[in-house]
Amino acid sequence: MSKTAKKQTPKSGDEPTARVTARPQFHPDNRGMALDLDWVRDVRINLSAVEARAATLPKRRSVKKVWQAAWLLKAISCIDLTTLSGDDTAERVRRLCHKAKTPVRADLIEALGVQSLDLQVAAVCVYHAYVETAVEALAGTGIPVAAVSTGFPAGLSPFAERVAEIRRSVAAGAQEIDIVVTRAHVLGGHWDALYDEVLAFREACGEAHMKTILATGDLSTLRNVGRASLVCMMAGADFIKTSTGKESVNATLPVGLVMARSIRDYHERTGMRVGLKPAGGISKAKAALDWLAMIREELGREWLDPGLFRFGASSLLGDIERQLEHHVSGRYSVDYRHPVA
Ligand SMILES: O=C[C@H](O)COP(=O)(O)O
């Protein structure tokens, strides 16, 4: 631990969990249910209350020093390390997988005294074309490969092709499938069509975990976000995910709050747990801490776990590593010392 860190007196309640663990302790257990349209239509969102609550999160007393490093390590364990670019190559995906296995430089891990954590990210997320490359590069690590699917990002290819795409990625070794929904179903209030679509995708995923991307930036209202969250959970989603990273507005805290509260309501009424994955535009350690604080306050510590919470992010890890270096040495290094892929 750094000299700076030793001087701090951590406040009780600042610790991310009783013990920082790098492997999932909890898992989604959503079996889905019949579409309950009354419940869906009943969803109401108090916009100003949600915005006011979200605005308090970045302003709240930040978690300091000793515990901040622990929270940042927790954040790393929850990252779906992602590359979803038109210029992706097998070499870039292999570099990303290497980073997934060793997300923080060995000297920093040693200085933090957390060698025993065997820290890894939660998953590596790629297009179908790179699933096999990633599976091969991650063999023996236990890190699952997530494939974006169903015509990502717009989700407008023919339905049969979208279903076939899921099956191809599962056959190639993807253990997690990030599907996109048809936004028109949400915008038109066609909840039965949305339910049937997600149910078919769920069936095609088989044993693979299904993360349902709502593309919230396309959904027009927070009420639509709340209703779509609920329908996707009823259809059996393991996770609900905010965004593809390609919409003009991606993961925001108000959207995250609405989704987290939908997960909480669903859990309270059915007893089943669904995970949350904010994705798109989360690139700073401070933003990651705001999300983790929100999750702890809205869903409880159980959800602060890679089994129930993920960040979909391509560059967040670099900034977290930079903050950890600052924690250890008291200095900030330049960005290029923390390449991701
Ligand atoms: O699902 C993950 C996102 O596409 C990543 O978005 P990002 O590149 O803004 O971090």
The ligand as an SDF file (V2000), in Angstrom:
LIG
                    3D

 10  9  0  0  0  0  0  0  0  0999 V2000
  -20.9210   -2.6960  -25.0030 O   0  0  0  0  0  0  0  0  0  0  0  0
  -19.9780   -1.9570  -24.8930 C   0  0  0  0  0  0  0  0  0  0  0  0
  -19.8400   -0.6590  -25.5490 C   0  0  0  0  0  0  0  0  0  0  0  0
  -19.9560   -0.7750  -26.9330 O   0  0  0  0  0  0  0  0  0  0  0  0
  -18.5420   -0.0120  -25.2050 C   0  0  0  0  0  0  0  0  0  0  0  0
  -18.6500    1.3570  -25.3900 O   0  0  0  0  0  0  0  0  0  0  0  0
  -17.3930    2.3340  -25.1940 P   0  0  0  0  0  0  0  0  0  0  0  0
  -16.4690    2.0360  -26.3640 O   0  0  0  0  0  0  0  0  0  0  0  0
  -17.9790    3.6970  -25.2600 O   0  0  0  0  0  0  0  0  0  0  0  0
  -16.7300    2.0320  -23.9100 O   0  0  0  0  0  0  0  0  0  0  0  0
  1  2  2  0
  2  3  1  0
  3  4  1  0
  3  5  1  0
  5  6  1  0
  6  7  1  0
  7  8  2  0
  7  9  1  0
  7 10  1  0
M  END
$$$$
